[in-house]
């Protein structure tokens, strides 16, 4: 299980895979449930904290590079990508890891850099079409 000990006062400073945007993540509690809080400028996204361990397990099982495929909630996710998995009824929570309706997408943009920071994955940092794999 990943060490998710960062708070609002001491968040992880992160960058999107291409390095074009900075954001922070920390762990908080909402309605008695632990969540990841992702702050991108003035936009605040929430993800189920279980996504860290679940995504790492999925990538280990995949055994190779998986395309990120980041997409907004309103757009379909490309099959076989991290984004598609992050909203699939076949993932361990049976659907979206994003918790704020209208802002549930972009899972593959914001969560993989946290896994990289935690030392769980290798992540590409190209201008487009990045991939990730478990360490």
KOLRO-485869 format. One line per field, with one value per residue: z, x, y of N, C-alpha, C, O in turn; residue in three letters; residue number from 1. Coordinates in nm, 4 decimals, decimal comma. Last residue first. Layout:
# KOLRO-485869
n.w Z  ...
n.u X  ...
n.v Y  ...
ca.w Z  ...
ca.u X  ...
ca.v Y  ...
c.w Z  ...
c.u X  ...
c.v Y  ...
o.w Z  ...
o.u X  ...
o.v Y  ...
aa ALA  ...
i NUM  ...
END
This chain:
# KOLRO-485869
n.w -1,1922  -1,4559  -1,6954  -1,9367  -2,1994  -2,4020  -2,6164  -2,6251  -2,5418  -2,2865  -2,0589  -1,9093  -1,6031  -1,3930  -1,0507  -0,7813  -0,6571  -0,6094  -0,8540  -1,0032  -0,8879  -0,9717  -1,2503  -1,2639  -1,2043  -1,4181  -1,6565  -1,6067  -1,5262  -1,6815  -1,5182  -1,3400  -1,3360  -1,3423  -1,0021  -0,8448  -0,8399  -1,0292  -1,0721  -1,2006  -1,1552  -0,9740  -0,8314  -1,0045  -1,3374  -1,5026  -1,5656  -1,5926  -1,5443  -1,5617  -1,8137  -1,9727  -1,8794  -1,9626  -2,2457  -2,3767  -2,5758  -2,4925  -2,3547  -2,4689  -2,2754  -2,0310  -1,8745  -2,0869  -2,0899  -2,1500  -2,2323  -2,1629  -2,2524  -2,0819  -2,1041  -1,9090  -1,7236  -1,6232  -1,3505  -1,2989  -1,3561  -1,1509  -0,9242  -0,9654  -0,9432  -0,6706  -0,5296  -0,6245  -0,5834  -0,3267  -0,3116  -0,5670  -0,6223  -0,7134  -0,8054  -0,8435  -1,0030  -1,0010  -1,0486  -0,9425  -0,6957  -0,5796  -0,3184  -0,2602  0,0437  0,2749  0,4201  0,5719  0,4013  0,3222  0,3918  0,1927  0,0528  -0,2383  -0,5080  -0,7448  -1,0583  -1,3716  -1,7107  -1,8791  -1,8693  -1,9776  -1,7250  -1,4926  -1,1781  -0,8230  -0,4838  -0,2375  0,0481  0,3316  0,3991  0,3163  0,3415  0,2684  0,2835  0,1625  0,0541  -0,0848  0,0000
n.u 0,6722  0,4297  0,4137  0,2624  0,2886  0,1647  0,0747  0,2999  0,5538  0,6624  0,7378  0,6283  0,7016  0,7020  0,5807  0,6283  0,7247  0,5651  0,5824  0,4260  0,1786  0,1452  0,1243  -0,1325  -0,3363  -0,3717  -0,4358  -0,6160  -0,8372  -0,9970  -1,3242  -1,4909  -1,6324  -1,8948  -1,8859  -1,6096  -1,4531  -1,2888  -1,3233  -1,6171  -1,6356  -1,5731  -1,3458  -1,1712  -1,3284  -1,5484  -1,6594  -1,4041  -1,2505  -0,9887  -0,9709  -0,9547  -0,7067  -0,5277  -0,6731  -0,8439  -1,0191  -1,0322  -1,3274  -1,5397  -1,5961  -1,6694  -1,4375  -1,1450  -0,8708  -0,5623  -0,4008  -0,1739  -0,0927  0,1326  0,4010  0,3438  0,1872  -0,0701  -0,0221  0,0815  -0,1450  -0,3159  -0,1700  -0,1807  -0,4563  -0,4922  -0,3383  -0,4789  -0,7529  -0,8294  -0,9163  -1,1042  -1,0473  -1,1484  -1,0209  -1,0540  -0,9174  -0,7396  -0,4658  -0,5635  -0,5451  -0,6911  -0,7122  -0,8241  -0,9905  -1,1516  -1,4652  -1,6279  -1,6842  -1,3542  -1,0205  -0,7198  -0,4011  -0,3059  -0,1350  -0,1101  0,0475  0,1461  0,1822  0,3661  0,4712  0,3404  0,2122  0,1945  0,3609  0,3290  0,3882  0,1839  0,1320  0,0971  -0,1561  -0,3073  -0,0732  0,0466  0,0621  0,0507  0,2349  0,0557  0,0845
n.v -0,0227  -0,0071  0,2579  0,4783  0,7261  0,9988  1,1710  1,4567  1,5352  1,2973  1,1450  0,8347  0,6843  0,4061  0,3809  0,4259  0,6535  0,8672  0,9955  0,8160  0,8575  1,1229  1,0904  0,9421  1,1492  1,3384  1,2075  1,0119  1,1656  1,3197  1,3241  1,4452  1,6781  1,6043  1,5206  1,4153  1,1835  0,9352  0,6711  0,5190  0,1632  -0,0442  -0,0612  -0,2111  -0,1950  -0,2284  0,0107  0,2638  0,4765  0,3981  0,2770  0,5072  0,6096  0,4139  0,2344  0,0640  0,3053  0,6463  0,7865  1,0508  1,3476  1,4459  1,4316  1,4550  1,2248  1,0544  0,8331  0,6558  0,3196  0,1193  -0,1143  -0,4154  -0,5543  -0,5628  -0,5917  -0,3379  -0,1853  -0,2704  -0,1841  0,0950  0,1339  0,0622  0,2490  0,4835  0,4630  0,5034  0,7629  0,8993  1,2451  1,5700  1,8913  2,2292  2,5107  2,7103  2,5090  2,2220  1,9924  1,7089  1,4978  1,1766  1,0731  0,8641  0,9391  1,1007  1,3152  1,3198  1,3973  1,3934  1,4261  1,6171  1,7691  2,0399  2,1317  2,2707  2,1750  2,0525  1,8007  1,5880  1,4947  1,7746  1,7786  1,8557  1,8512  1,7179  1,9441  2,0333  2,1159  1,9005  1,6213  1,2975  1,0227  0,7424  0,5009  0,2193  -0,1185
ca.w -1,1625  -1,3153  -1,6619  -1,8007  -2,1469  -2,3018  -2,6239  -2,6420  -2,5618  -2,4212  -2,0501  -2,0182  -1,6793  -1,4872  -1,1959  -0,8196  -0,6966  -0,5041  -0,7360  -1,0340  -0,8764  -0,8286  -1,1946  -1,2887  -1,1088  -1,2844  -1,6603  -1,6597  -1,4319  -1,6676  -1,6182  -1,3071  -1,3282  -1,4367  -1,1277  -0,8633  -0,7516  -1,0094  -0,9553  -1,1929  -1,2235  -1,0612  -0,7646  -0,8710  -1,2438  -1,4729  -1,4674  -1,6381  -1,5454  -1,4475  -1,6945  -1,9882  -1,8644  -1,8189  -2,1822  -2,3417  -2,5175  -2,5864  -2,3369  -2,4476  -2,3954  -2,1372  -1,8463  -1,9983  -2,1563  -2,0708  -2,2940  -2,0662  -2,2940  -2,1090  -2,1143  -2,0114  -1,7499  -1,7668  -1,4228  -1,2762  -1,4392  -1,2906  -0,9442  -0,9623  -1,0707  -0,7767  -0,5226  -0,6263  -0,7214  -0,3642  -0,2775  -0,4629  -0,6695  -0,6094  -0,8420  -0,7453  -1,0160  -0,9140  -1,0508  -1,0662  -0,7183  -0,6858  -0,3616  -0,3120  -0,0968  0,2321  0,3218  0,6357  0,4416  0,2884  0,4213  0,2877  0,0997  -0,0985  -0,4582  -0,6195  -0,9708  -1,2334  -1,6052  -1,9191  -1,7932  -2,0678  -1,7944  -1,5867  -1,3124  -0,9384  -0,6017  -0,3385  -0,0648  0,2753  0,4385  0,2469  0,3785  0,2458  0,4079  0,1249  0,1684  -0,0987  0,0000
ca.u 0,8108  0,4659  0,4227  0,3067  0,2534  0,2514  0,0693  0,1693  0,4534  0,6620  0,7149  0,6889  0,6073  0,7804  0,5735  0,5561  0,8199  0,5698  0,6407  0,5682  0,2400  0,1545  0,2411  -0,0024  -0,3014  -0,3311  -0,3477  -0,4859  -0,7740  -0,8572  -1,2262  -1,4414  -1,4858  -1,8523  -1,9607  -1,6881  -1,5690  -1,3167  -1,2424  -1,5325  -1,6714  -1,6896  -1,4580  -1,2053  -1,2184  -1,4689  -1,7331  -1,4660  -1,3945  -1,0275  -0,9735  -1,0682  -0,8307  -0,5458  -0,5915  -0,7121  -1,0095  -0,9846  -1,1866  -1,5118  -1,5428  -1,7694  -1,5495  -1,2462  -0,9861  -0,6417  -0,5311  -0,2522  -0,1161  -0,0096  0,3528  0,4130  0,3227  -0,0521  -0,0852  0,1652  -0,0257  -0,3544  -0,1965  -0,0512  -0,3895  -0,5618  -0,3030  -0,3330  -0,7022  -0,7970  -0,7763  -1,1052  -1,0381  -1,1386  -1,0765  -1,0252  -1,0011  -0,8566  -0,5096  -0,5040  -0,5719  -0,6026  -0,7557  -0,7133  -0,9896  -1,0251  -1,3919  -1,5699  -1,7927  -1,4832  -1,1347  -0,8126  -0,5066  -0,2937  -0,2256  -0,0757  -0,0682  0,1772  0,1000  0,3101  0,5394  0,4256  0,3171  0,1316  0,3437  0,3383  0,3898  0,2824  0,0910  0,2212  -0,0445  -0,3247  -0,1923  0,0538  0,0607  -0,0243  0,2398  0,1352  0,0000
ca.v -0,0582  -0,0321  0,1153  0,4505  0,5939  0,9382  1,0244  1,3903  1,6391  1,3529  1,2892  0,9107  0,7637  0,4861  0,3651  0,3048  0,5503  0,7651  1,0607  0,8336  0,7248  1,0937  1,1603  0,8779  1,0434  1,3816  1,3241  0,9699  1,0728  1,3623  1,2820  1,3110  1,6883  1,7069  1,5137  1,5380  1,1923  1,0769  0,7069  0,6380  0,2877  -0,0544  0,0060  -0,2602  -0,1694  -0,3475  -0,0706  0,1388  0,5005  0,4808  0,1921  0,4157  0,6869  0,4370  0,3378  0,0133  0,1710  0,5455  0,7487  0,9083  1,2834  1,4511  1,3418  1,5125  1,2866  1,1491  0,8612  0,7331  0,4579  0,1433  0,0233  -0,3374  -0,5995  -0,5377  -0,7030  -0,4577  -0,1702  -0,2901  -0,3273  0,0265  0,1599  -0,0114  0,1073  0,4706  0,4596  0,3647  0,7358  0,7970  1,1067  1,4682  1,7614  2,1252  2,3911  2,7272  2,6484  2,2693  2,1341  1,7558  1,6299  1,2570  1,1108  0,9267  0,8605  0,9833  1,2241  1,3800  1,3120  1,4551  1,3370  1,5788  1,6649  1,9725  2,1143  2,2328  2,2348  2,1808  1,9052  1,6659  1,4190  1,6821  1,8339  1,7669  1,9375  1,6818  1,8589  1,9798  2,2029  2,0281  1,6971  1,4411  1,0979  0,8612  0,5920  0,3421  0,0000
c.w -1,0981  -1,3033  -1,5184  -1,7835  -2,0070  -2,2523  -2,5267  -2,6326  -2,5718  -2,4308  -2,1870  -2,0052  -1,7890  -1,5747  -1,2666  -0,9697  -0,7437  -0,5374  -0,6213  -0,9132  -0,9084  -0,8087  -1,0432  -1,2394  -1,1390  -1,1890  -1,5219  -1,6728  -1,4766  -1,5638  -1,5833  -1,4040  -1,2970  -1,4421  -1,2162  -1,0010  -0,7712  -0,9361  -0,9271  -1,0628  -1,1994  -1,1269  -0,8524  -0,7984  -1,1015  -1,3802  -1,4293  -1,5282  -1,5815  -1,4406  -1,5739  -1,8650  -1,8735  -1,7949  -2,0314  -2,2745  -2,4881  -2,5139  -2,4362  -2,4347  -2,3681  -2,2662  -1,9627  -1,9819  -2,0508  -2,1510  -2,2168  -2,1197  -2,1911  -2,1427  -2,1467  -2,0102  -1,8542  -1,8102  -1,5737  -1,3551  -1,4208  -1,3809  -1,0899  -0,9877  -1,0754  -0,9123  -0,6350  -0,6268  -0,7255  -0,5044  -0,3151  -0,4366  -0,5488  -0,6756  -0,7240  -0,7866  -0,9151  -0,9193  -0,9516  -1,0839  -0,8378  -0,7164  -0,4578  -0,3594  -0,1312  0,0822  0,2828  0,5426  0,4965  0,3185  0,3870  0,3141  0,2022  -0,0628  -0,3106  -0,5902  -0,8418  -1,1548  -1,4689  -1,8114  -1,8189  -1,9967  -1,8949  -1,6664  -1,3979  -1,0687  -0,7241  -0,4489  -0,1517  0,1565  0,3752  0,2773  0,2968  0,2733  0,3898  0,2475  0,1285  0,0271  0,0000
c.u 0,8140  0,6143  0,4682  0,3202  0,3120  0,1954  0,1642  0,1874  0,3125  0,5554  0,7287  0,6514  0,6821  0,6779  0,6833  0,5575  0,7565  0,6654  0,6577  0,6403  0,3885  0,2190  0,2566  0,1204  -0,1664  -0,2864  -0,2886  -0,3875  -0,6322  -0,7811  -1,0870  -1,3361  -1,4236  -1,7008  -1,9226  -1,7538  -1,6563  -1,4480  -1,2566  -1,4545  -1,5703  -1,7323  -1,5829  -1,3193  -1,2619  -1,3507  -1,6568  -1,5465  -1,4738  -1,1749  -1,0261  -1,0821  -0,9532  -0,6764  -0,6160  -0,6214  -0,8642  -0,9694  -1,1516  -1,3611  -1,5191  -1,7235  -1,6478  -1,3608  -1,0792  -0,7523  -0,6194  -0,3916  -0,2048  -0,0246  0,2037  0,3559  0,4002  0,0881  -0,0677  0,1098  0,0700  -0,2326  -0,2339  -0,0691  -0,2537  -0,4944  -0,3682  -0,2923  -0,5514  -0,7371  -0,7342  -0,9602  -1,0439  -1,1344  -1,0598  -1,0990  -0,9573  -0,9506  -0,6232  -0,5509  -0,4914  -0,6406  -0,6504  -0,7730  -0,8574  -1,0295  -1,2643  -1,4890  -1,7382  -1,5907  -1,2613  -0,9245  -0,5908  -0,4107  -0,1993  -0,1779  -0,0211  0,0473  0,1429  0,2258  0,4841  0,5031  0,4002  0,2415  0,2747  0,3255  0,4163  0,2768  0,2099  0,1890  0,0879  -0,2085  -0,2002  -0,0804  0,0618  -0,0432  0,1767  0,1266  0,0890
c.v -0,1942  -0,0622  0,1026  0,2993  0,5786  0,8052  0,9556  1,2395  1,5799  1,4615  1,3551  1,0579  0,8392  0,5561  0,4430  0,2770  0,4213  0,6509  0,9609  0,8943  0,7302  0,9570  1,1418  0,9564  0,9761  1,2707  1,3514  1,0861  1,0393  1,2789  1,3310  1,2607  1,5517  1,7222  1,6324  1,5354  1,3162  1,0921  0,8561  0,6484  0,3977  0,0752  0,0106  -0,1880  -0,2090  -0,3208  -0,1977  0,0684  0,3752  0,5138  0,2715  0,3265  0,5968  0,5122  0,3439  0,1143  0,1345  0,4117  0,6381  0,8839  1,1347  1,3826  1,3346  1,4135  1,3449  1,2147  0,9564  0,7642  0,5294  0,2916  0,0271  -0,1959  -0,5210  -0,5773  -0,6870  -0,5761  -0,2877  -0,2825  -0,3562  -0,1234  0,0906  0,0094  0,0267  0,3238  0,4395  0,3560  0,5941  0,7562  1,0142  1,3309  1,6663  1,9983  2,2863  2,6075  2,6661  2,4138  2,1823  1,9003  1,6831  1,3879  1,1778  0,9514  0,9359  0,8939  1,0927  1,2772  1,3883  1,3553  1,4120  1,4882  1,6444  1,8641  2,0490  2,2217  2,1820  2,2484  2,0442  1,7771  1,4993  1,6108  1,7288  1,8451  1,8500  1,7873  1,8168  1,8883  2,1593  2,1227  1,8259  1,5077  1,2489  0,9494  0,7248  0,4282  0,1249
o.w -1,0645  -1,3936  -1,4655  -1,8474  -1,9650  -2,2614  -2,5652  -2,6399  -2,5319  -2,3388  -2,2018  -1,9484  -1,7640  -1,6159  -1,2100  -1,0118  -0,7465  -0,4556  -0,5450  -0,8755  -0,8485  -0,7221  -0,9918  -1,1901  -1,0449  -1,1003  -1,5094  -1,6976  -1,3958  -1,5193  -1,4722  -1,3743  -1,2355  -1,5402  -1,1703  -1,1034  -0,7184  -0,9661  -0,8133  -0,9547  -1,1800  -1,1520  -0,8109  -0,7120  -1,0805  -1,3464  -1,3351  -1,4120  -1,5988  -1,3427  -1,4925  -1,8174  -1,7923  -1,7002  -1,9800  -2,2483  -2,5638  -2,4042  -2,4607  -2,4963  -2,2568  -2,3569  -1,9900  -2,0639  -1,9403  -2,2653  -2,2179  -2,0581  -2,1386  -2,0703  -2,2279  -1,9257  -1,8853  -1,9207  -1,6448  -1,4182  -1,5170  -1,4721  -1,1465  -1,0636  -1,1780  -0,9881  -0,6886  -0,7156  -0,8223  -0,5407  -0,3334  -0,5297  -0,4413  -0,7711  -0,6442  -0,8009  -0,9022  -0,8485  -0,8324  -1,1290  -0,8356  -0,7577  -0,4209  -0,4319  -0,0438  0,0040  0,2602  0,5818  0,4714  0,2667  0,4186  0,2641  0,2870  -0,1387  -0,2639  -0,6399  -0,8310  -1,1814  -1,4533  -1,8205  -1,7844  -2,0565  -1,8986  -1,6745  -1,3783  -1,0698  -0,7280  -0,5035  -0,1413  0,1625  0,3660  0,1913  0,2180  0,2342  0,4879  0,3082  0,0677  0,0971  0,0760
o.u 0,9214  0,6745  0,5367  0,2489  0,3987  0,0761  0,2363  0,2987  0,2157  0,4754  0,7977  0,5477  0,7862  0,5789  0,7474  0,5379  0,8226  0,6855  0,7539  0,7480  0,4681  0,3050  0,3684  0,2143  -0,0901  -0,2051  -0,1705  -0,2689  -0,5393  -0,6732  -1,0614  -1,2659  -1,3172  -1,6465  -1,9188  -1,6864  -1,7674  -1,5444  -1,2385  -1,5122  -1,4517  -1,8510  -1,6864  -1,3835  -1,3797  -1,2782  -1,6950  -1,5059  -1,5956  -1,2208  -1,1007  -1,1932  -1,0450  -0,7488  -0,7121  -0,5049  -0,7735  -0,9138  -1,2315  -1,2797  -1,4826  -1,8042  -1,7037  -1,3793  -1,0910  -0,7318  -0,7414  -0,4909  -0,2993  0,0249  0,1545  0,2729  0,5136  0,1069  -0,0520  0,1845  0,1327  -0,2177  -0,1886  0,0072  -0,2163  -0,4771  -0,3075  -0,2193  -0,5006  -0,6777  -0,6153  -0,8889  -0,9941  -1,2071  -0,9672  -1,2213  -0,8384  -1,0513  -0,6066  -0,6628  -0,3684  -0,7531  -0,5342  -0,8724  -0,7876  -1,0667  -1,2679  -1,4483  -1,7945  -1,5876  -1,2744  -0,9224  -0,5386  -0,5068  -0,0857  -0,2906  0,0943  -0,0497  0,1724  0,2004  0,5480  0,5901  0,5219  0,3533  0,2941  0,2849  0,5159  0,1691  0,3197  0,2154  0,1810  -0,1675  -0,1106  -0,1860  0,0766  -0,1503  0,2421  0,0253  0,1855
o.v -0,2440  -0,1203  0,1902  0,2218  0,6552  0,7763  0,8636  1,1874  1,6446  1,4784  1,4559  1,0921  0,8998  0,4957  0,5315  0,1630  0,3175  0,5612  0,9694  0,8481  0,6579  0,9416  1,1446  0,8939  0,9543  1,2967  1,3836  1,0645  1,0382  1,3179  1,3775  1,1640  1,5436  1,7730  1,7466  1,5466  1,3211  1,0216  0,8993  0,6361  0,3713  0,0962  0,0627  -0,2477  -0,2379  -0,4144  -0,2671  0,0671  0,3805  0,5726  0,2169  0,3033  0,6079  0,4818  0,2867  0,0846  0,1690  0,4056  0,5477  0,9527  1,0970  1,3620  1,2283  1,3236  1,2921  1,2554  0,9406  0,7254  0,4705  0,3780  -0,0513  -0,1620  -0,5574  -0,6281  -0,7863  -0,6509  -0,3321  -0,3638  -0,4557  -0,1832  0,0340  -0,0860  -0,0660  0,2798  0,3829  0,2545  0,5679  0,7188  1,0477  1,3036  1,6812  1,9969  2,2575  2,6035  2,6405  2,4379  2,1837  1,9284  1,7000  1,3892  1,2290  0,8639  1,0569  0,7846  0,9862  1,1656  1,5066  1,2429  1,4843  1,4755  1,6531  1,8663  2,0076  2,2927  2,0635  2,3685  2,1436  1,8404  1,4811  1,6615  1,6088  1,9614  1,7778  1,8111  1,8714  1,7682  2,2393  2,2006  1,8561  1,4580  1,3218  0,9511  0,8095  0,4287  0,1336
aa UNK  UNK  UNK  UNK  UNK  UNK  UNK  UNK  UNK  UNK  UNK  UNK  UNK  UNK  UNK  UNK  UNK  UNK  UNK  UNK  UNK  UNK  UNK  UNK  UNK  UNK  UNK  UNK  UNK  UNK  UNK  UNK  UNK  UNK  UNK  UNK  UNK  UNK  UNK  UNK  UNK  UNK  UNK  UNK  UNK  UNK  UNK  UNK  UNK  UNK  UNK  UNK  UNK  UNK  UNK  UNK  UNK  UNK  UNK  UNK  UNK  UNK  UNK  UNK  UNK  UNK  UNK  UNK  UNK  UNK  UNK  UNK  UNK  UNK  UNK  UNK  UNK  UNK  UNK  UNK  UNK  UNK  UNK  UNK  UNK  UNK  UNK  UNK  UNK  UNK  UNK  UNK  UNK  UNK  UNK  UNK  UNK  UNK  UNK  UNK  UNK  UNK  UNK  UNK  UNK  UNK  UNK  UNK  UNK  UNK  UNK  UNK  UNK  UNK  UNK  UNK  UNK  UNK  UNK  UNK  UNK  UNK  UNK  UNK  UNK  UNK  UNK  UNK  UNK  UNK  UNK  UNK  UNK  UNK  UNK
i 135  134  133  132  131  130  129  128  127  126  125  124  123  122  121  120  119  118  117  116  115  114  113  112  111  110  109  108  107  106  105  104  103  102  101  100  99  98  97  96  95  94  93  92  91  90  89  88  87  86  85  84  83  82  81  80  79  78  77  76  75  74  73  72  71  70  69  68  67  66  65  64  63  62  61  60  59  58  57  56  55  54  53  52  51  50  49  48  47  46  45  44  43  42  41  40  39  38  37  36  35  34  33  32  31  30  29  28  27  26  25  24  23  22  21  20  19  18  17  16  15  14  13  12  11  10  9  8  7  6  5  4  3  2  1
END
